[in-house]
């Protein structure tokens, strides 16, 4: 069901009202945030609605008010308030082309986990004008699994995307994410010659601002702690630099905003990038943002290393080849190109 806030002065005749729900947190649900628990049990309710009923104290944990970030424990007693609901429209079914692309994007399959080499241009989930994405297609292809996204990638970012095949695995991996137990590496092409060497950028980010109704992330001292580590991999004179970025945190648009903050925006980035640089790269065949999630690695709590790599997509590798071949002023000794490493899936 989908939920809607009806104006106080009028009600849609199609509306119904749910009953008060009294639930007990199961062992599998332990560790979830309260807001995620509420959304799971009330349906596809808007996040703003979840926060509103929690802030008003209508949701109770063991008889008491609790914040949305509260981590639940097994056997906690949860009271969910009655809500007004409207019949949901029929969900859009992923088309055959999307299903085929997602089926072929699965590069690793284990009992607990799927790994995709997500193509650029496909959202990880439906919403914001997108009827369906990776997770909707996967659920249609694999109805026997309880599939949940472990993390997210921007629509225009390609590369490693992890999907848990059960709730217990999702909880384990989310705990690793919270304690920085994941190592996530990206390859990005940036404007200009990166003269900063191996650089740790520790700049807080505000992720709750909107410009023209569209989410826009900005560097701000009042934002959430955000840390990225940049390492130059290959120089293309003073035109561009291929860098490897390791994330210590995972904020929305973090690499793109940190790169722009350092004065070296990501090639092809229409939101935070440089239009002149983007035009120059379009002339070399760049038709998307040059950002690729190249690897993910972690250690399972019970032991055992997990690591997966994905190579640069062919269209991005071709841009690097054209950049390398393009005429430019003779490089100095400090600008001599380094050989770029294109990781392979394993």
Secondary structure, DSSP 4 states (H G I P E B T S, - for coil): -EE----TT---TT-EEPPPEEEE--TTTTT-BHHHHHHHHH-B--HHHHHHHHHTT-SEETTB---TTPBP-TT-EEEE---EEEPPPPPPPPPHHHHHHHHHHEEEE-SSEEEEEEPTT--SSSBTTBS--HHHHHHHH-TTS--EESS---TT-EEEEEEESSHHHHHHHHHHHHTT--EEEEEEEEES---S-SEEEE--EEEEEEETTEEEEEE-TTSB--EEEEEEEEEETTTEEEEEEEESS--TTHHHHHHHHTT-PBTT-TTTS-HHHHHHHHTTT--S--EEEEEEEEE-TTS-EEEEE-PPPHHHHHHHHHHHHS--PPP-GGGPPPPPP-----
